[in-house]
């Protein structure tokens, strides 16, 4: 068991509470505008769906200067009685704590795991602090499979705009599905449920002073749960509406963080993923329904220009580790008319697997290697946007499934290169 040393003021609060059934964590950084709504939804969900349980709300804040923690302290449900179906055993406790350690979401999560372990909680959830679409039902859907279904990890399943979450759709989901054999659709969703046992398992891992603690925490949690045979499911939460990110904007930092963490995990769990040959669906909870989504604006011309500029500048680097037929294809793309711009799935798969092998064999400095992936990723998104402009959400999902199958089919070649 991981030895836990909580700061004295938090330890005091934990001693006061002693034990709890449920913990919900909200990591935050300058989210004063949105966090009040999230706290209210969490409190309402705990009161409505788990009235007999002792619950703790933990806000783990990364040094906000906009009054985020004040909002958390001052937010309570105005009209408690109207949603008190049963009388509660005790109030929802609140702990707001500035976390210490490497700045980043992972350090916030570590604090949440430590408090969960100290309170011996049975079920936990973590939700993003910039959510505008969270409802009290999310808390039920993230916690109930753990408390009543014996699941250890509940991944979120959302409807998102077809151009939101492009790193997940084009790289992280197809790759993790092919590697580890579970069709967890949102492996970096940001809102999760997990058992107290899994929280303690996470704490026992020696990652908290690494890049994972800075940024790769979501994919690390998902992969660690799958690769260590914890019981996995997903819950449909409706729409994910949060502070939106333009898929053509500078996502190189996020791409570097998430793909870097995914490649690092390939090293940790090589023995496990080499033996996986197919993927399977995981149990899904919640009632799936169509939702209205906020549009995501894309600038197709700008993306294609960035892609072409990247080819001119970076092709000599890629030639060191990417198959010849793929680099030839890329150099031909510089002159293709924009109306005919298309990057097929098999090219995409070979590129990502080539980058994974190059990272494994340390062909280049890891940061340079991963940052050189950005224009290729932007080009792939541009191709996806142009071919799915008229497509419905269901048709887009089919395209992502087809891409994922290509990752699965290309896996033997990956294993051969890896060795």
N, C-alpha and C positions, 0 to 999 in steps of 0.2 A: 504493500500500500504506500502510495506517495505521501511523504510527510509534508504537512501543510503549515505554513507560517503566515497567518493573516495579519495585516496591520492591526495595531492594538484597538483602534476605534471600531474597525469592522469586527474583530474578534469579540469585542464587547457586545455588539449588536447580535452577533451569531449566538453568543452565550445566552443572551436574553430570550431569543427565539427557541433555542435548543435543538428542536427537530422540526422538520416540515415534510409535507407530502409532495408538494409541487413547487418548482422554482421557475420563474420566467425572467430571462435576462434580456436587457436592451442595451447593446453597446452603442455609444454615441460619440459624436465629435461635431460640435457646432450645428446642432439640429433643433435649436429652440423653436423654429417655425413649425416643425412637424411633430416633435416628440410628444407634445401634450395629447394629441389625438391618439397616438400609439398607446400611451399609458392608460388613457380612458378605455380604449378597446380591450386592452389586456385585463384591466380590473373588472370590467363588465363581463368578460368571458369567464374569469375565475369565479365570480360571484354567481353567474347564471348556471354554469355547467358543472362546477365542482364545489357546491355550497358546503358540503360536509368536510372538505379537505382544508388542511392548514397550508396556506400559500404565501410565497415570498416573491416580491418583485425586486429585481436587482438591476439598477442602471449603472453600467460600468463605463465611465466617461474618460475620453482620451485627452483631457485638458481643454475643454471648450472655453471660449472667452465670450460667448454670446448669451450666457445665462441659461444654457441647456439644463444644468443640474437644478437651478431654481425652479424651472418649469416642472421638472419631475417632482420635486418636493411639494410643490403647491397644487399639483393636479390631483383632484379626487372627483369621484362621480357626484354630481350635484344631488341627484334624486336616487339615493340608495335603495329605498323600499320598493320602487317600481320594478326593479329587476331582481329583488330578493325572493326567489321562488321558495327556497327553504331558508330557515334562519341559519346563519353561519356559525361554525364552531368558534371562530375568532376572526379578527380583521385580517385583511391582506397586509402583510408587513412590507415595508419599503426600505431598501438599502440603496443609497446613492453613493457610489465610491469612485474617486479618481483612481485609475489603475496605474501601476508602476511597471517598468520594464520597457522593452522595445516599443516605440510608438507604433500602433497598428492594431487591427482588429483582433489578431491572435492573442495579444496580451490582454485585451478586454475579455476574451473568451476564457483565458486561463483563470482570471479572477472569478468569473462566473462558475467555472467548474470547481474551483477550490471552495467557494461558498456552498455549492451544491453538495460536495463531498462532506464538508464539515457539518451540514444540517442533515446528512443522511437521507436526502430526498429520493423519492421513487421515480419521479418523472420531471423532465426539464424541457423548456422550449427557449429558443433564442429568436428574436424578431428584429428586423432592421428598424432604425430610428427615423428613416426618411419616407416611410410608407404612407401613402395617402389612401390606399384601398383596404387597409386592414379592418376586419370586423371582429366582434366578440367570438364568432364561430371559428375563426382561425385557431383560437386557443384550444377549443374543444378538439379540433381536427389534428392538431399537433401533439396533444397530450393523451387523448383517449386511447389511441392504439398502443401506447406504452403502458398505461395503467390497466387497461382491460384486455388488450390483445397480446400482451407479452412481447411486443416489438421493442427493439433497442434503438432503432433509428428511423425517424420519420422525415423523409425528404419532401419538400414542397412541390406541388404540381400546379402551375398557373397557366392561364391563357395570357399570352403577351402579344403585343403587336408583332407582325411577321418580321419587322426590321429592328426589333428590340432583342437584346440578348444574343447578338450575332457571334460572340466568342463561344458561348455555350453551344449554339446550334451548329456552328461550322467546324469547331475543333473539339471542345471539351466533352460534350455529350457523346459524339460518335467514337472518340478515342477511348474514353473510360468504359463505354459499353463494350467495345471490342476487346479491351484488355481484361476486364474483370468479370464480364459475363452477366451483368445486371443492367436492365433498362431503366436506370434512374434518370428521368428526363431532365431534371434540374439539379445537377450535381454541385452547382455553385449558387444555389438560389438565395442564400442569406437568411432564410427563415426555416428553422429545423425543430424537431422534437427528438429527445433522446432519453435513455434510461439513466438512472443514477449509476448503475454499473458501468455503462459506457463512459460517463463523465469521469469516473475513477480510472478507467482504462486509458482515456486520453491523457490524464494527468501523469500516468506512469511513463509516458513516452518522452524521450529526451529531445524535444524539438523547440523548446520555448525560447531558446536564445538564437534561433536560426531564422532564415527568411520566411519560414512558415508563420512564425509569430508576427512578422511584419504584414504579410499579405496573403499567403496561400492557404489560409485557415479553412475556408469553405470546402475546397476540393480535398484538402487533407482529411477533414472530418469524414466526408463521404467515402473516400477511398479506404481509409483506415477501418471504418465500420464494415465495408464489404469484404476487404481482403482478410480480415480476422474473423469472418463467419458470424458476425452479429446478425440478428434477425432484422431485415430491412423492409420497409414499405414506403408508400408515398400517399399524401393527402391532397385532394384537389381544393385549392383555396380561392378559386375565382380569378379575378384580374390581379396582376402585379402592376400597380401604378405607383411610381416613385419618381424622384427627381431624374428626368430622362437624360440619356446620353446619346449624342449623335454618333451612329456607327461609323461614319466617315471621319469623325474628328480624331484628335490625337489619342488613340487608344494604346499606343506602344507601351506605356508604363503598365497598364492593366494586363496587356497581352504577355509582357515579359514576366509579370508576377504569377499569373495563373498558369501559363504554359510551363514556366520554369518550375513551379511547384509540382505540376503533373509529371514532368520529366524526372524530377527528383524522386517522386513516389515510384516511378518505374524501376529505379535502382533498388529501392527498399523492398519492393514486392516482386522482383523478377521471377523468383521460383514459383510464385502463385500464378502470375498472369500467363506464363509460358504454357501452363497446362490447360488453360481455358480455351475451348474450341468454338462454343456458340454462346449466344446471349439469351436470357429469358426475361419475361415480364416480372415485375414485382407486384405484390398485392396493392391495390389502390383504394383509398377510402374517400368519402365525400361524394356529393351529388354533382356530376359534371353538367354545366349549363353554359350557354353562349353568353358572352359578356361584351359590353361596349368598351372599346379600348381607345386610349389617346393616340393620335397619329404620331409617327416618328418621322421627322423630315430627313431626307437623304439627298445629297448632292452627287449624282452619278458621275457627271463630267469630272468633278474634282477628284473623286476616288480613282477613276481610270487614269487621270494625269499623274497622281501619286504613284500608282502601280507602275506606270511606264518609266517614270523618273527612277524608281527603285531598281528596275531591270537594268537601266543604263549604268547606274552607279554600283550595283551589288552583284551583277552576274559573275564577275571573276571570283568572288568569295564563294558563291553557291556552287560554282563548277568544281570546287574541291570535294564536295560530298554528295551532290545531287546527280542522279543518273543523266547521261548525255542526252537521251531522247527528251527528257523533261526540260533541261536547260535550252535545248534547241526550240522546243515548243514555246518557252517563255520569250526567247529573243524574237520569234516570229510575231508574238502578241504586240510588240511595239508598233507594228505597222498595220495591224488589223483595224478595219473601220469600226467605229463605236457601235454601230447597229449589229455587228457580227461578233461583238466581244463575248467570249464564252470560255470558261475554264471547266473542263469535264471533271467528274468525281474522281476518276482514277488518277488524274494528275494531282489533284488535291491530296489524296491518300498517300501517294508516293512522296510528295513534298513533306508532309507532316512526319511520316515514318523516317525519311532521310534526316530531318532535323533531330528527331529523337535519337537516332543512332549516332549522329554527329555529336550530340550532347554527351551520350554515353561514352564515346571514344575520345572525348575532349579534343576534337579536331580544331576547335577555335575557343577563345575566351567565351564563357557561357553568355555573358551579357551581350557581347557583340553578335554572337550567333543568334540569340533570341530576338534582339532588336532588328536584325536583318530580315526577320520573318514578317515584320509589319507590312511592307508593301505587298507581299504575297497574300497576306490575310485580307488586306483592303481590296486587292484585285478579285479575290474569291467572293467577297461580299458584293462587289460591283456586279460580278457575273450573276450571282444569286438574285440581286435586286432586279436586273434587267430581264431575267428569265421568269421571275415570279410576280412581275408587276400586276398582271391580271389575275393572279391565283388567289383562291380563297384560303382561309386559315387551314382547312382540312387538306387542301392540295399541297400547301407548303409543308405540312407535317409529313405528308407522303414523301416529298423530296428529301426531307431530313432523314427519314427512315431508310430511303434508298442509299443516301450517302453513308449512313451507319453500316449498312450491309457491305458496302464497298470496303470500309475499314476492316470489317470482320474477314472478308475474303482476302484482303492483302496481308493478313497477320502472319501467315507462314513465311512470307518474304521478309517481314520485319524480324522474325526470330532468327532466320538464316543470317541476315546482316548483323544482328546483335552479337552473334557468336564470333 
